[in-house]
Each structure stands twice: as structure tokens, then as C-alpha cells.
Amino acid sequence: MTTLLRAVKRFPSSASGVAETAAPAPAEPPSLTPRESDIGRLVVDGHTYREIGELLHISGKTVERHMARIRAKLGAHDRRTTATLLSGLLGGE
């Protein structure tokens, strides 16, 4: 008998025991500030940073800083991925 086969036979075949140890606990969705949520909704709607700034009466640079924090919280590296993740996160609000 091979070493691997002997090792496998030593462990119980309980599916519940395997699932409990193999599956990590689900991560909670990132928490966005109210302003980040406002900006996120406008990004999902397809607005540019400049348009978002005009709508919210803030500068485009401020929008960019908010978006940098949102991307960091979501682990996204580009606008398209960020918009997709925001759509899922903010869809229920």
C-alpha cells in the first residue's frame, strides 16, 4: 500500500468534518462611507469623475481620492472592476 493511500485511510470520511475545516468563513462586504456610496452609485450609472464632482459639488480630484479608497476597500485595480463590484455591493440599497 502506498504512503498516500495509508494516510487517506487514517482520516474519517465525514463530509461535514471536511467541509468545516476546508471552507473559510465568508468575508463581510466592505463598509463604505455615505459619500463613497453616493459616488459609487454614480460610477455604476456611468458618470465620469468630472460629472460626479459637478453633481455632488466637489472637485474631480476629490472624487478620484474617494475612488482610490473605494478601490482599496474592494481590492479592485481598475474602474470597470470597481463598477462591477460596486453594482453588486450597492444593488440592494
C-alpha distance (Angstrom), angle and dihedral (degrees) to the residues before:
residue distance angle dihedral
M1 . . .
T2 3.78 . .
T3 3.78 122.6 .
L4 3.81 92.0 -115.3
L5 3.79 92.9 52.2
R6 3.81 91.1 49.2
A7 3.80 90.6 50.4
V8 3.80 92.4 49.9
K9 3.79 92.1 50.0
R10 3.81 90.9 54.2
F11 3.80 93.8 63.7
P12 3.82 122.7 74.7
S13 3.77 115.7 -109.5
S14 3.80 93.6 -134.3
A15 3.80 106.9 143.7
S16 3.79 92.3 -156.8
G17 3.80 92.3 55.8
V18 3.78 91.3 50.9
A19 3.80 93.8 46.9
E20 3.78 93.1 49.3
T21 3.78 93.6 53.2
A22 3.80 98.7 35.9
A23 3.80 101.8 48.0
P24 3.80 116.1 71.3
A25 3.77 118.6 -139.8
P26 3.81 111.5 -92.2
A27 3.78 113.1 -98.4
E28 3.77 117.8 -120.4
P29 3.80 115.1 -113.7
P30 3.79 113.8 -100.9
S31 3.78 116.9 -92.6
L32 3.80 114.8 -120.8
T33 3.78 124.7 -161.6
P34 3.81 116.4 -117.8
R35 3.83 89.9 -103.8
E36 3.81 92.0 49.2
S37 3.81 88.6 50.9
D38 3.82 90.9 50.9
I39 3.79 91.1 50.2
G40 3.80 91.4 43.5
R41 3.81 92.4 55.4
L42 3.80 90.6 50.9
V43 3.82 91.4 48.7
V44 3.81 89.8 50.8
D45 3.82 88.0 50.7
G46 3.82 88.3 56.8
H47 3.80 101.7 -107.9
T48 3.80 120.5 152.2
Y49 3.79 120.6 -121.2
R50 3.79 89.3 -106.7
E51 3.81 91.9 52.2
I52 3.79 90.9 47.3
G53 3.79 89.9 50.8
E54 3.79 91.4 51.4
L55 3.81 92.6 47.1
L56 3.81 93.1 49.0
H57 3.83 96.0 36.1
I58 3.81 93.9 -119.2
S59 3.80 131.7 114.1
G60 3.78 123.4 -90.9
K61 3.82 87.7 -118.3
T62 3.80 89.9 58.0
V63 3.80 89.1 51.6
E64 3.82 88.9 50.9
R65 3.83 90.8 52.1
H66 3.81 91.2 49.8
M67 3.80 89.8 48.5
A68 3.81 91.5 50.4
R69 3.82 89.0 55.6
I70 3.82 91.3 45.6
R71 3.83 91.3 50.5
A72 3.80 90.3 49.4
K73 3.81 91.8 50.7
L74 3.81 91.8 47.9
G75 3.80 96.0 40.6
A76 3.81 90.1 -124.7
H77 3.79 124.3 146.3
D78 3.79 102.9 -166.4
R79 3.78 140.7 34.8
R80 3.82 96.0 -107.9
T81 3.80 93.6 53.5
T82 3.80 90.4 44.0
A83 3.81 91.6 51.8
T84 3.81 91.2 48.8
L85 3.81 92.5 50.1
L86 3.80 92.0 44.5
S87 3.78 90.5 51.1
G88 3.79 90.1 57.7
L89 3.80 93.7 41.8
L90 3.80 97.2 46.3
G91 3.80 97.3 33.3
G92 3.79 93.2 97.4
E93 3.80 96.2 49.2
